[in-house]
Amino acid sequence: MSEISNRRSYILTGVALAIMALTWLILVLMHPEDQWDSLAQGPGAVVALLGFSLGAIVALVAVIPVLHPRALALIPVALVLNIVLGQIVGTNPLPIPLYLDSIGTVLVAALCGPRAGMATGALSALVWGTFNPTVVPFAADYAMIGLLAGLAPWVTRRWLVPIWGAFVGLLSALMAAPIASFIFGGTAGTGTGLLVSFYRQLGLSPMSAVYAQSLSSDPIDKVIVFSLVLLIVAALPKRTMREFRPKDAAPKAVATNTNPA
């Protein structure tokens, strides 16, 4: 029965990823010029809201049956952490070209696995979008960060984690830049916006400036985020780590321990 549930979870995870990827592609191809002052205003906003909401729901349906109750309790805490830090850094004109809005997502992914990280990332963007709608189109990017963060070697080769964070940041930059450029024309009034302006002054086109900003900021941001989460994970007892693992991991551990007998 557990194998059937686990297989269903993986299938639904794939479906959720496909829905979010398709929504992201439609937004990029549409090049919508909506006014994102409120959710569901304009065709691009409707596509983002419906597509990413459906993807997040499917992801949660895939993840909830295989997670430990403690892991489920951790997700709301992660959402608050993402939104509070992201809102503070993203809405204040700080001269720091960082985001720091995925610490909660990466923490859930490190403790509970890639599927939980993916669901947390997508859900974070949607919850945050209720009062900051411009975040919603980046839901696929947040989901990808959570998915890839769950694949990092948090226990086996911890020295690789910051390097993995830089890799995730690079992919995140390539995924987020088209949304930032096509839908919002870049960013303004924040540290990342200042960096876009700097690249524009160097003679780069608006789109190239946004890509340059993303490629400059995202890898550094993710190295910091992954390193902070690594410190948290390293300080936790191994028993706590096991309790946060998905249910489908438990039978394997039991089987390994009973083989010698």
C-alpha positions as CSV (number, residue, x, y, z in Angstrom):
1,M,0.0,0.0,0.0
2,S,2.9,2.4,0.8
3,E,4.4,1.7,-2.6
4,I,1.2,2.6,-4.3
5,S,0.9,5.8,-2.3
6,N,4.5,6.7,-3.0
7,R,4.1,6.0,-6.7
8,R,0.9,8.2,-6.8
9,S,2.9,10.9,-5.0
10,Y,5.6,10.9,-7.6
11,I,3.1,10.9,-10.4
12,L,1.2,13.9,-8.9
13,T,4.4,15.7,-8.3
14,G,5.2,15.3,-12.0
15,V,1.8,16.6,-12.9
16,A,2.2,19.6,-10.6
17,L,5.6,20.4,-12.2
18,A,4.1,20.1,-15.7
19,I,1.3,22.5,-14.8
20,M,3.6,25.1,-13.3
21,A,6.1,24.8,-16.1
22,L,3.3,25.2,-18.7
23,T,2.0,28.3,-16.9
24,W,5.4,29.8,-16.8
25,L,5.9,29.2,-20.5
26,I,2.5,30.7,-21.4
27,L,3.3,33.8,-19.4
28,V,6.7,34.2,-21.1
29,L,5.2,33.7,-24.6
30,M,2.2,36.0,-23.9
31,H,4.4,38.9,-22.8
32,P,1.5,40.2,-20.8
33,E,1.5,43.9,-19.9
34,D,-1.1,43.7,-17.1
35,Q,-1.4,46.0,-14.2
36,W,-0.6,43.7,-11.3
37,D,-2.2,45.9,-8.6
38,S,-4.7,43.2,-7.7
39,L,-4.9,39.5,-8.4
40,A,-6.9,38.3,-11.4
41,Q,-6.6,41.6,-13.2
42,G,-5.9,41.1,-16.9
43,P,-5.2,37.9,-18.9
44,G,-1.7,37.4,-17.7
45,A,-2.8,37.7,-14.0
46,V,-5.6,35.2,-14.6
47,V,-3.3,32.7,-16.2
48,A,-0.7,33.0,-13.4
49,L,-3.3,32.8,-10.7
50,L,-5.2,29.8,-12.1
51,G,-2.2,27.9,-13.4
52,F,0.0,28.2,-10.3
53,S,-2.9,27.7,-7.9
54,L,-3.8,24.4,-9.6
55,G,-0.1,23.4,-9.6
56,A,0.3,24.2,-5.9
57,I,-2.9,22.3,-5.0
58,V,-1.7,19.2,-7.0
59,A,1.7,19.5,-5.3
60,L,0.1,19.6,-1.9
61,V,-2.1,16.6,-2.7
62,A,1.1,14.7,-3.7
63,V,3.1,15.6,-0.6
64,I,0.7,15.6,2.3
65,P,0.1,11.8,2.4
66,V,3.8,11.0,2.7
67,L,4.9,13.7,5.2
68,H,5.3,13.3,8.9
69,P,2.9,15.5,10.9
70,R,5.9,17.5,12.2
71,A,6.9,18.2,8.6
72,L,3.3,19.5,7.8
73,A,3.5,21.8,10.8
74,L,6.8,23.2,9.6
75,I,5.4,24.4,6.2
76,P,3.3,27.3,7.7
77,V,6.3,28.4,9.6
78,A,8.4,28.3,6.4
79,L,5.7,30.4,4.6
80,V,5.9,33.1,7.3
81,L,9.7,33.1,7.2
82,N,9.7,33.5,3.4
83,I,7.1,36.2,3.3
84,V,8.4,38.3,6.1
85,L,12.0,38.3,5.0
86,G,11.1,38.7,1.3
87,Q,8.7,41.5,2.0
88,I,11.2,43.4,4.1
89,V,14.1,43.0,1.6
90,G,11.9,43.4,-1.5
91,T,9.9,46.5,-0.6
92,N,12.5,48.6,1.1
93,P,15.0,50.5,-0.9
94,L,18.0,48.7,0.6
95,P,21.2,48.9,-1.5
96,I,21.6,45.1,-1.3
97,P,20.8,43.1,-4.5
98,L,19.5,40.1,-2.7
99,Y,16.1,38.5,-2.0
100,L,16.4,36.2,1.1
101,D,12.8,35.0,0.4
102,S,13.4,31.3,0.1
103,I,15.0,30.4,3.5
104,G,11.8,28.7,4.6
105,T,11.4,26.8,1.4
106,V,15.0,25.5,1.5
107,L,14.7,24.5,5.1
108,V,11.6,22.4,4.4
109,A,13.3,20.9,1.4
110,A,16.4,20.0,3.4
111,L,14.4,18.4,6.2
112,C,11.5,16.9,4.3
113,G,12.7,16.3,0.8
114,P,12.2,17.8,-2.7
115,R,8.5,17.2,-3.0
116,A,7.8,19.1,0.2
117,G,10.2,21.9,-0.9
118,M,8.4,22.2,-4.2
119,A,5.0,22.5,-2.6
120,T,6.2,25.0,0.0
121,G,7.8,27.2,-2.7
122,A,4.6,27.3,-4.9
123,L,2.4,27.8,-1.9
124,S,4.6,30.6,-0.6
125,A,4.2,32.6,-3.8
126,L,0.5,32.3,-3.8
127,V,0.0,33.2,-0.1
128,W,2.4,36.1,-0.5
129,G,0.6,37.1,-3.6
130,T,-2.6,37.9,-1.7
131,F,-1.1,41.2,-0.7
132,N,1.8,41.5,-3.1
133,P,0.4,40.2,-6.4
134,T,3.6,40.7,-8.3
135,V,5.1,37.6,-6.6
136,V,2.5,35.2,-8.2
137,P,4.2,34.9,-11.6
138,F,7.4,33.7,-9.9
139,A,5.6,30.7,-8.3
140,A,7.2,28.2,-10.7
141,D,10.6,29.6,-9.8
142,Y,10.0,29.2,-6.1
143,A,8.8,25.7,-6.7
144,M,11.9,24.8,-8.7
145,I,14.1,26.2,-5.9
146,G,12.3,24.0,-3.4
147,L,12.5,20.9,-5.6
148,L,16.3,21.3,-6.3
149,A,17.1,22.2,-2.7
150,G,15.7,18.9,-1.6
151,L,18.2,17.1,-3.8
152,A,21.2,18.8,-2.1
153,P,23.6,16.6,-0.1
154,W,22.6,18.0,3.3
155,V,23.9,15.0,5.3
156,T,26.4,13.1,3.1
157,R,28.6,15.9,1.6
158,R,27.7,19.1,3.3
159,W,30.7,21.0,1.8
160,L,28.9,20.7,-1.6
161,V,25.7,22.5,-0.3
162,P,26.9,26.1,-0.9
163,I,28.1,25.1,-4.4
164,W,24.7,23.4,-5.0
165,G,23.1,26.7,-3.9
166,A,25.0,28.6,-6.5
167,F,23.9,26.2,-9.2
168,V,20.2,26.6,-8.0
169,G,20.7,30.3,-8.1
170,L,21.9,30.2,-11.7
171,L,18.9,28.2,-12.8
172,S,16.6,30.5,-10.8
173,A,18.1,33.5,-12.5
174,L,17.4,32.0,-16.0
175,M,13.9,31.2,-15.0
176,A,12.9,34.4,-13.2
177,A,14.6,36.9,-15.6
178,P,12.0,36.5,-18.5
179,I,9.1,37.1,-16.0
180,A,10.8,40.1,-14.5
181,S,11.6,41.5,-17.9
182,F,8.5,40.7,-20.0
183,I,5.8,41.3,-17.4
184,F,7.3,43.9,-15.1
185,G,10.0,45.5,-17.2
186,G,12.7,44.7,-14.6
187,T,12.6,45.9,-11.0
188,A,12.7,49.3,-9.4
189,G,13.1,50.8,-6.0
190,T,15.0,47.9,-4.5
191,G,18.6,46.7,-4.4
192,T,18.0,44.5,-7.4
193,G,16.4,47.5,-9.2
194,L,19.5,49.6,-8.5
195,L,21.6,46.8,-10.1
196,V,19.4,46.8,-13.2
197,S,19.8,50.5,-13.5
198,F,23.6,50.1,-13.2
199,Y,23.7,47.6,-16.0
200,R,21.4,49.9,-18.1
201,Q,23.9,52.7,-17.6
202,L,26.6,50.4,-19.0
203,G,24.7,50.3,-22.2
204,L,22.8,47.0,-21.9
205,S,19.3,46.6,-23.2
206,P,16.4,46.4,-20.7
207,M,16.2,42.6,-21.1
208,S,19.9,42.1,-21.0
209,A,20.2,44.3,-17.9
210,V,17.5,42.2,-16.1
211,Y,19.4,38.9,-17.1
212,A,22.7,40.4,-15.9
213,Q,21.1,41.5,-12.6
214,S,19.6,38.0,-12.0
215,L,22.8,36.2,-12.9
216,S,24.7,38.5,-10.5
217,S,22.2,38.4,-7.6
218,D,20.6,34.9,-7.6
219,P,23.7,32.7,-7.2
220,I,25.0,34.9,-4.3
221,D,21.6,34.9,-2.7
222,K,21.2,31.2,-2.9
223,V,24.7,30.5,-1.5
224,I,23.8,32.6,1.5
225,V,20.4,30.9,1.9
226,F,21.7,27.4,1.5
227,S,24.6,28.1,3.9
228,L,22.3,29.5,6.6
229,V,20.0,26.4,6.3
230,L,23.0,24.1,6.4
231,L,24.0,25.6,9.7
232,I,20.5,24.9,11.0
233,V,20.5,21.3,9.7
234,A,24.0,20.6,11.0
235,A,22.8,21.7,14.5
236,L,19.8,19.3,14.6
237,P,20.1,15.8,16.1
238,K,19.9,12.9,13.6
239,R,16.7,11.7,15.3
240,T,15.0,15.0,14.5
241,M,16.1,14.7,10.9
242,R,14.6,11.2,10.6
243,E,11.3,12.4,12.1
244,F,10.9,15.0,9.3
245,R,11.6,12.5,6.5
246,P,8.7,11.4,4.3
247,K,6.9,8.3,5.4
248,D,8.1,6.3,2.3
249,A,11.7,6.6,3.6
250,A,10.9,4.7,6.8
251,P,10.5,1.1,5.4
252,K,13.8,1.4,3.6
253,A,15.6,2.2,6.8
254,V,13.9,-0.7,8.7
255,A,14.8,-3.1,5.9
256,T,18.5,-2.0,6.0
257,N,18.7,-2.6,9.7
258,T,17.1,-6.0,9.6
259,N,19.2,-7.5,6.8
260,P,22.1,-8.7,8.9
261,A,19.7,-10.7,11.1
